[in-house]
């Protein structure tokens, strides 16, 4: 039986890069194009809410970037202790399951159209990433590069 781990990790890493770009573009679009409804109820815009949203986006992108490094680069995997690697990939796994759930929720509330196809692709990508991250818990052994160095 061949080891499909490195290939699936590289595919998951590539999908994470696509998600980071997608999230970055959406974050930019909503920060510049978002409707300014603060004047309806308040006299001042809600800057604290925007800062909190930006912090959430940046934290998400940081975890995803860590996932790209840990899944896509053996040197990074070898340098990070197993506990740290599993902690980051566990958070990433839960986040990807939330992304898949969000896409599922969105497509079940709309009529069939192009957004449905994008949603299905998003569900497939997020589920694959979550499965690869969960596979790190299942293996219970260090990566081949780390085993060769010790």
C-alpha positions as CSV (number, residue, x, y, z in Angstrom):
1,X,0.0,0.0,0.0
2,X,1.5,3.4,-1.0
3,X,1.6,6.3,1.3
4,X,-0.8,8.9,0.0
5,X,-0.1,11.3,2.9
6,X,2.3,13.6,1.2
7,X,0.2,14.0,-1.9
8,X,-3.0,14.7,0.0
9,X,-1.2,17.1,2.2
10,X,0.1,19.0,-0.9
11,X,-3.4,19.1,-2.4
12,X,-4.9,20.3,0.9
13,X,-2.1,23.0,1.1
14,X,-3.0,24.2,-2.4
15,X,-6.7,24.3,-1.6
16,X,-5.8,26.4,1.5
17,X,-3.9,28.8,-0.6
18,X,-7.0,29.2,-2.8
19,X,-9.1,29.8,0.3
20,X,-6.7,32.4,1.7
21,X,-6.8,34.3,-1.6
22,X,-10.7,34.0,-1.7
23,X,-10.9,35.2,1.9
24,X,-8.6,38.0,1.3
25,X,-10.5,39.2,-1.7
26,X,-13.8,38.9,0.0
27,X,-12.4,40.8,3.1
28,X,-11.2,43.6,0.8
29,X,-14.4,43.7,-1.1
30,X,-16.6,43.9,2.0
31,X,-14.4,46.4,3.7
32,X,-14.5,48.8,0.8
33,X,-17.9,48.0,-0.7
34,X,-19.9,47.2,2.5
35,X,-23.0,49.2,3.1
36,X,-22.7,52.0,5.6
37,X,-25.8,51.6,7.7
38,X,-24.4,53.3,10.8
39,X,-26.3,56.5,10.0
40,X,-29.6,54.8,10.3
41,X,-29.5,54.1,14.0
42,X,-26.3,55.9,15.2
43,X,-24.5,59.1,14.5
44,X,-21.0,57.4,14.4
45,X,-19.9,54.4,12.4
46,X,-19.1,51.2,14.3
47,X,-15.3,51.2,14.0
48,X,-14.9,48.6,16.9
49,X,-17.0,46.1,14.9
50,X,-14.9,46.6,11.8
51,X,-11.7,46.2,13.8
52,X,-13.0,43.0,15.4
53,X,-14.0,41.6,12.0
54,X,-10.6,42.5,10.5
55,X,-8.9,40.8,13.5
56,X,-11.0,37.7,12.9
57,X,-10.1,37.6,9.3
58,X,-6.4,38.0,10.0
59,X,-6.5,35.3,12.7
60,X,-8.2,32.9,10.3
61,X,-5.7,33.7,7.6
62,X,-2.8,33.1,10.1
63,X,-4.2,29.7,11.0
64,X,-4.7,28.8,7.4
65,X,-1.2,30.0,6.5
66,X,0.2,27.8,9.3
67,X,-1.8,24.9,7.8
68,X,-0.3,25.6,4.4
69,X,3.2,25.4,5.9
70,X,2.6,22.3,8.0
71,X,0.8,20.4,5.3
72,X,2.9,21.5,2.3
73,X,6.4,21.6,3.6
74,X,8.2,18.7,5.3
75,X,10.8,20.9,6.7
76,X,8.2,23.0,8.6
77,X,6.5,19.7,9.8
78,X,9.8,18.5,11.1
79,X,10.6,21.7,13.0
80,X,7.2,22.0,14.7
81,X,6.7,19.8,17.8
82,X,3.9,17.2,17.3
83,X,1.7,18.9,20.0
84,X,1.9,22.3,18.3
85,X,1.3,20.7,14.9
86,X,-1.7,18.8,16.1
87,X,-3.1,21.9,17.9
88,X,-2.9,24.1,14.8
89,X,-4.2,21.4,12.5
90,X,-7.0,20.6,15.0
91,X,-8.1,24.3,15.0
92,X,-7.8,24.3,11.2
93,X,-9.9,21.1,11.0
94,X,-12.7,22.6,13.1
95,X,-12.6,25.8,11.1
96,X,-12.8,23.9,7.8
97,X,-15.8,22.0,9.1
98,X,-17.4,25.3,10.0
99,X,-16.7,26.6,6.5
100,X,-18.3,23.5,4.9
101,X,-21.3,23.9,7.2
102,X,-21.6,27.6,6.2
103,X,-21.5,26.7,2.5
104,X,-24.1,24.0,3.1
105,X,-26.4,26.4,5.0
106,X,-26.0,29.0,2.2
107,X,-26.8,26.6,-0.7
108,X,-29.8,25.0,1.1
109,X,-31.4,28.5,1.5
110,X,-31.1,29.5,-2.1
111,X,-32.5,28.3,-5.4
112,X,-30.2,26.4,-7.7
113,X,-27.7,28.6,-9.6
114,X,-24.1,29.4,-10.0
115,X,-23.7,30.1,-6.2
116,X,-24.8,26.5,-5.6
117,X,-22.0,25.2,-7.7
118,X,-19.5,27.4,-5.9
119,X,-21.0,26.3,-2.6
120,X,-20.6,22.6,-3.6
121,X,-17.0,23.2,-4.6
122,X,-16.4,25.0,-1.3
123,X,-17.9,22.1,0.7
124,X,-15.7,19.6,-1.2
125,X,-12.5,21.6,-0.6
126,X,-13.2,22.3,3.0
127,X,-14.1,18.7,3.7
128,X,-11.0,17.4,2.0
129,X,-8.8,19.8,4.0
130,X,-10.6,18.8,7.3
131,X,-10.1,15.1,6.5
132,X,-6.4,15.6,5.8
133,X,-6.0,17.6,9.1
134,X,-7.9,14.8,10.9
135,X,-5.7,12.2,9.4
136,X,-2.8,13.8,11.2
137,X,-4.4,12.7,14.5
138,X,-5.1,9.2,13.2
139,X,-1.6,8.4,12.0
140,X,0.1,8.8,15.5
141,X,3.5,8.6,14.0
142,X,6.0,11.4,13.1
143,X,6.5,12.4,9.5
144,X,9.1,10.5,7.5
145,X,11.5,13.5,7.4
146,X,11.4,13.8,11.2
147,X,11.9,10.1,11.7
148,X,14.9,10.2,9.3
149,X,16.6,13.0,11.3
150,X,16.3,11.5,14.7
